[in-house]
Amino acid sequence: MGSRYGDLPERLRTPHKHGRLLLGPSGEAGAYDSRAVDCPFVFRHEGRFCMIHVGWDGIGYRTGLASSPDLLSWRKEGLILDRGPAGSPTEFSAHVSWVLRDNDLFGRAELIPVDGMFLGVYQAYPAAGYEVGPGRIGLCRSGDLRYWALEEPFLEAAEGGAWERGGLYRACLVAHEGTYYVFYNAKDRGDGPWTEQIGVATSRDLRHWTRHPQNPVLPAGPPGAFDDRFASEPCVLRCGEAWVMFYFGLCSDGHARDSAAFSRDLLHWEKSNEILVDVGPPGAVDSRHAHKPSLVAHQGRLYHFYCAVAPGVEKDREIRGITVCTS
């Protein structure tokens, strides 16, 4: 790995954990984030940093926005995408997972408009509950990041291969040399235990999409690997001449950890097999899971945001929020 990609693995390391939640559940009845905060997407916009995230309220996902002057102190600004009307794709869940941004890992992480609008991807689940039913993926557009127009889903589990028939999960949208790439993880069956892996679909016009024939492009690992159950939640950015896919692996030991894979062409990926963010010790905010990466750089320092999960006080409950580690 080192000879092919030079010092790239070292440049991705962020060993300094913040150690506390930057965003956590509000506990407020009826609020979008009453039970959990999850799935960070961090970027720069109009002179400040912003974080799109989802809240879990016991029914489904709803999408919120937070802002920060320094990447460490965050203020929630409220909902930007609520659930839709009965019969709509977002009746039970509405999650904006990614908005088209500068590809450069060490760039400014600013959004890139398409035809004067911000272009994102969303996912939705067809029933009430925590990610219940086969998830779907669609495009969404906004002029101000607060009001979103949703298109009908363009990726459906039933139209894909056996590896994704159980449902689709979080998507990552990349534009490069006239082609749009949507990376996403999916599961092979609706009932557990299942396997999650990462695939990609491409389009030249944002209307006609083609799944890569060699999907999944990032499969789960062999037995005993840190990602032997899941290879999930892609975050794809460019570093020099190489592309980096940050992702999390779920191991058969029950813990999720962030890692990365490398590519020259966005289609063929080589895993680093290095744990970039490991779970913490008992009592830490990430003692159960340290996963779902989103990365930005500022003043030469790399910030690796992720969802931290720890056991809750009540049985069968957990504390789920967002934290960060830095280079």
C-alpha positions in Angstrom: 0.0 0.0 0.0 2.7 2.5 0.9 4.7 2.1 -2.3 1.6 2.5 -4.6 0.0 5.4 -2.7 3.0 7.1 -1.1 2.3 8.9 2.2 -1.4 8.9 1.7 -2.3 6.6 4.6 -0.3 8.7 7.0 -2.1 11.9 5.8 -5.5 10.4 6.7 -4.7 9.7 10.4 -6.6 11.7 13.0 -5.5 10.2 16.4 -6.7 13.0 18.6 -10.3 12.4 19.8 -12.4 15.2 21.1 -13.9 12.9 23.7 -17.4 14.4 23.9 -20.5 14.7 21.7 -20.7 17.8 19.6 -24.3 17.1 18.7 -26.5 14.7 20.8 -30.2 13.9 21.3 -32.3 16.6 22.6 -34.6 14.4 24.7 -37.5 16.8 23.8 -40.8 15.0 23.0 -41.8 15.5 19.4 -38.4 17.0 18.3 -36.7 15.6 15.3 -33.7 14.7 17.4 -35.5 13.5 20.5 -33.8 10.1 20.7 -30.6 10.3 18.6 -28.4 12.3 16.2 -26.6 10.5 13.4 -25.0 10.6 10.0 -22.9 13.8 9.8 -22.2 15.6 6.5 -19.9 18.6 7.2 -19.0 21.4 4.7 -18.3 25.1 4.5 -20.9 27.6 3.4 -21.1 31.4 3.5 -18.1 31.8 5.7 -19.0 29.1 8.3 -19.1 25.4 8.8 -22.3 23.5 8.5 -23.4 20.0 9.3 -26.4 18.3 7.8 -27.4 15.4 10.1 -30.4 13.2 10.8 -32.4 13.0 14.0 -34.3 9.9 15.1 -37.6 10.4 16.9 -38.9 6.9 17.3 -40.8 7.0 14.0 -38.1 7.6 11.4 -35.3 10.0 10.2 -35.8 13.7 9.8 -33.0 16.0 8.5 -31.5 18.9 10.5 -28.8 21.5 10.0 -26.2 22.8 12.5 -23.5 25.5 12.2 -20.1 26.2 13.7 -17.5 28.9 13.6 -14.6 26.6 14.4 -15.7 23.0 13.8 -15.8 22.3 17.6 -18.7 24.3 18.9 -22.0 23.6 17.1 -25.4 25.1 17.2 -28.5 23.3 15.9 -30.6 25.4 13.5 -33.5 23.0 13.2 -35.2 20.9 10.5 -34.4 21.3 6.9 -36.3 18.3 5.6 -39.3 16.8 7.4 -41.3 13.7 6.6 -43.6 14.0 3.6 -47.3 13.4 3.2 -49.0 10.0 3.3 -48.2 7.9 0.3 -45.0 9.9 -0.5 -41.5 8.2 -0.5 -40.7 10.2 2.6 -43.8 9.5 4.6 -41.9 7.8 7.3 -38.3 8.9 6.8 -36.5 11.8 5.1 -32.7 11.9 5.1 -30.6 14.3 3.0 -27.3 12.4 3.2 -24.9 14.3 0.9 -24.8 17.5 -1.1 -22.4 17.9 -4.1 -19.2 19.6 -2.8 -15.6 20.3 -3.7 -13.9 16.9 -4.1 -10.6 17.9 -2.6 -10.1 16.4 0.9 -7.8 19.2 1.9 -9.8 21.9 0.0 -12.4 24.3 1.3 -15.2 21.8 1.4 -17.6 24.3 -0.3 -20.8 23.2 -2.1 -20.9 23.2 -5.9 -24.2 24.4 -7.4 -25.7 22.7 -10.5 -27.9 24.9 -12.6 -28.0 27.4 -9.8 -29.2 25.0 -7.2 -27.5 22.8 -4.5 -27.8 19.2 -5.6 -28.1 16.4 -3.0 -29.1 12.8 -2.5 -31.7 11.6 0.0 -32.8 8.2 1.2 -36.1 7.1 2.6 -37.6 3.9 4.2 -41.1 2.7 3.5 -42.3 2.0 7.0 -42.2 3.4 10.5 -39.4 2.3 12.7 -35.6 2.3 12.6 -34.6 1.9 9.0 -37.6 -0.4 8.4 -38.1 -1.8 4.9 -36.0 -1.6 1.7 -34.5 1.9 1.5 -34.6 4.0 -1.7 -32.3 6.8 -3.0 -33.3 9.9 -4.9 -32.0 13.4 -5.9 -33.0 16.6 -4.1 -32.4 20.3 -4.9 -32.3 23.5 -2.8 -31.6 27.1 -3.3 -30.8 27.9 0.4 -30.2 24.5 2.1 -33.4 24.9 4.1 -36.2 24.0 1.6 -35.7 20.9 -0.5 -37.5 19.7 -3.7 -37.3 16.0 -3.9 -37.4 13.9 -7.1 -38.8 10.4 -7.3 -36.2 7.8 -6.2 -33.9 6.6 -9.0 -32.3 3.6 -7.2 -34.6 0.9 -5.9 -33.4 -2.3 -4.2 -35.6 -4.6 -6.3 -33.9 -3.3 -9.5 -30.4 -4.2 -8.3 -28.3 -7.3 -7.8 -28.7 -10.0 -5.1 -26.2 -8.1 -2.9 -28.6 -5.1 -2.5 -32.1 -6.7 -2.6 -32.6 -6.1 1.1 -32.5 -2.3 0.8 -30.3 0.7 0.1 -28.6 2.9 2.6 -26.8 6.2 2.7 -25.5 7.7 -0.5 -22.5 9.9 -1.5 -22.6 12.0 -4.6 -19.5 12.9 -6.6 -19.0 14.8 -9.9 -15.9 14.2 -11.9 -15.1 14.8 -15.6 -18.7 15.1 -16.7 -19.9 12.0 -14.8 -21.9 11.8 -11.6 -21.2 9.0 -9.2 -23.5 7.8 -6.4 -21.9 5.5 -4.0 -24.2 3.7 -1.6 -24.2 0.8 0.8 -26.9 -1.9 0.7 -27.9 -5.1 2.4 -28.5 -8.5 0.8 -31.6 -9.5 2.8 -34.3 -7.8 4.7 -34.0 -9.9 7.8 -30.8 -10.4 9.8 -28.2 -11.3 10.0 -27.4 -9.6 6.7 -24.3 -8.3 4.9 -23.8 -4.7 3.8 -21.5 -3.7 1.0 -20.8 -0.6 -1.2 -21.7 -0.2 -4.8 -21.8 2.7 -7.3 -24.2 4.0 -10.0 -23.2 6.6 -12.6 -25.0 9.1 -14.8 -24.0 11.8 -17.4 -27.3 13.7 -17.2 -28.8 13.0 -13.7 -31.7 11.2 -15.3 -30.4 7.9 -16.5 -28.4 5.9 -14.0 -26.4 2.7 -14.6 -25.2 0.4 -11.8 -21.6 -0.7 -12.2 -21.5 -4.2 -13.5 -18.8 -5.2 -10.9 -20.9 -4.1 -7.9 -20.3 -4.2 -5.0 -17.1 -2.2 -5.6 -16.2 -2.4 -1.9 -17.2 -5.8 -0.5 -17.3 -6.9 3.1 -14.1 -8.5 4.4 -13.2 -12.1 5.1 -14.1 -13.8 8.4 -12.3 -12.1 11.3 -11.7 -8.8 9.5 -12.8 -5.6 11.0 -15.4 -5.3 8.2 -16.4 -8.9 7.9 -20.1 -8.0 8.4 -20.5 -4.5 6.9 -18.6 -2.3 4.6 -20.8 0.8 4.8 -21.4 4.6 4.6 -19.1 5.7 1.9 -17.5 9.2 2.0 -15.5 9.7 -1.2 -13.0 12.5 -1.6 -9.9 13.2 -3.6 -6.4 13.5 -2.2 -3.7 14.4 -4.8 -3.9 11.9 -7.6 -5.8 9.3 -5.6 -9.4 8.9 -4.5 -10.2 8.0 -0.9 -13.3 6.2 0.2 -13.7 6.6 4.0 -16.2 4.0 5.3 -17.0 2.0 8.3 -16.6 -1.7 8.9 -18.8 -3.7 11.3 -17.0 -6.7 12.7 -18.5 -9.9 14.0 -17.2 -8.7 17.5 -20.2 -6.3 17.4 -18.3 -3.0 17.0 -18.1 -0.6 14.0 -14.9 1.3 13.2 -13.9 3.8 10.4 -11.3 2.9 7.8 -10.5 3.9 4.2 -9.9 2.5 0.7 -8.0 3.9 -2.3 -8.7 4.2 -6.0 -7.3 5.8 -9.2 -10.5 5.6 -11.2 -13.5 5.7 -8.7 -14.4 2.1 -9.7 -11.6 -0.2 -8.5 -10.8 0.1 -4.8 -8.1 -1.2 -2.6 -8.6 -1.3 1.1 -6.0 0.2 3.5 -7.2 -2.3 6.2 -6.1 0.4 8.7 -8.5 1.4 11.5 -8.6 5.2 11.4 -11.1 5.6 14.2 -11.4 2.8 16.7 -14.0 2.4 19.4 -13.2 3.8 22.8 -12.8 2.2 26.3 -15.8 1.5 28.5 -17.4 4.8 29.5 -16.3 6.7 26.3 -18.9 8.2 24.0 -17.8 5.8 21.3 -17.4 2.6 23.4 -19.8 0.7 21.1 -19.4 2.2 17.7 -17.1 4.8 16.0 -18.5 5.0 12.5 -20.1 6.9 9.6 -17.3 9.3 8.5 -17.4 12.9 7.2 -14.2 14.7 6.7 -13.1 18.3 6.2 -9.8 20.2 6.5 -9.1 23.6 8.1 -5.9 25.4 8.6 -3.9 22.3 7.7 -5.7 20.1 10.2 -7.9 17.2 9.2 -11.2 16.8 11.1 -12.8 13.4 11.0 -16.5 13.6 12.2 -18.3 10.4 13.0 -21.3 8.9 14.9 -20.3 7.8 18.4 -22.5 5.2 20.1 -22.3 4.1 23.7 -24.6 2.0 25.9 -27.4 3.9 27.6 -28.5 3.7 31.2 -31.7 1.8 30.3 -31.5 -1.7 29.0 -31.6 -2.0 25.2 -31.1 1.8 24.8 -28.0 3.6 23.6 -26.6 7.1 23.3 -26.0 8.1 19.7 -24.5 11.4 18.7 -21.8 13.1 16.7 -18.2 13.7 17.7 -14.8 14.4 16.0 -11.1 13.4 16.0 -8.3 15.5 14.4 -4.9 15.1 13.0 
